[in-house]
Amino acid sequence: MTVFSFLHLTDPHLVPPGAPPLFGLDPGARLRAAVADIARRHGPGGPAPASLAVITGDLTHDGEREAYALLRELLAGLPCPAHLLLGNHDERDAFRAVFPEAPVDEAGFVQSAFDTPAGRFVTLDTKEPGTHAGRLGARRLEWLAARLAESDAPVFLFLHHPPYRVGIVGMDEIPLLDADALWDVLKPHRARVRHLFHGHLHRPLSGSWRGIPCSSLRGTSHQVALDFSERPDVPGSHEPPAYALVRVTEEDVVVHVHDFLDGTAGFGM
């Protein structure tokens, strides 16, 4: 059985070096710890090598160039290439200034499609200026339709904003706003969309959207609490940060979520 493994990380929310803590945390130190753990576990000589990593947005908290420069420095420690998406906290121009090699579409949106042994990976740019909600819009959706039409390979889709609501009021107010339009593009290819990965929610969750399997996970920094009460803000928490190792075969897509700061001792059973 052939296994293709890759990593999913999300929501680093980096701040510039020397900035005050973010919600009492140092996002850079958290991401540095994640990268070190990945290098140990998932590098070429590790027990579960990964071919690539995808980071699904909110790379920084306020979009400063200095924060993106720190991201570039930290990601240099990864044992595999990283594919970066933008989220609502990101700034497209500052990101492109620090990562000029990042692929973009003809309109300058940070989107890419590339083929792997598991199928075609498609990353989308849902950043919409002026709001924390997400939007794709006609041009980005046209680009997606063209990329899907190029190949009949299995598809793995990555974006920051989820196209569905989850019951956490503050987050459900800022989802992907044009989810129906996204579905119109995906529907003809539904049978070969194997999984949709997203960020934004800072929660470990899984399910399906209109029959498409979906998952997300806690960010590498702060989290959103599991709080379904009516409240005027987004409920935050300091639950453990995580990343995911995804193992893909012809039959299965298995997502292992790992709390990389867990210091409890292991034992045999």
Buried (B, 14 or more C-beta within 10 A) or exposed (E): EEBBBBBBBBBBBBBBEEBEEBEEBBBBEBBBBBBBBBBEBBBEEEEEBBBBBBBBBBBBBBBBBBBBBBBEEBBEEBBBEBBBBBBBBBBBEBBBEBBEEBBBBEEEBBBBBEEBEBBBBBBBBBBBEEEBBBBBBEEBBBBBBEBBEEBEBBBBBBBBBBBBEBEBBBBEEBBBBBBEBBBEBBEEBEEBBBBBBBBBBBBBBEEEBBEBBBBBBBBBBBBBBBBEEEEEEBBBBEBEBBBBBBBBEEEEBEBEBBBBEEEEEEEEE
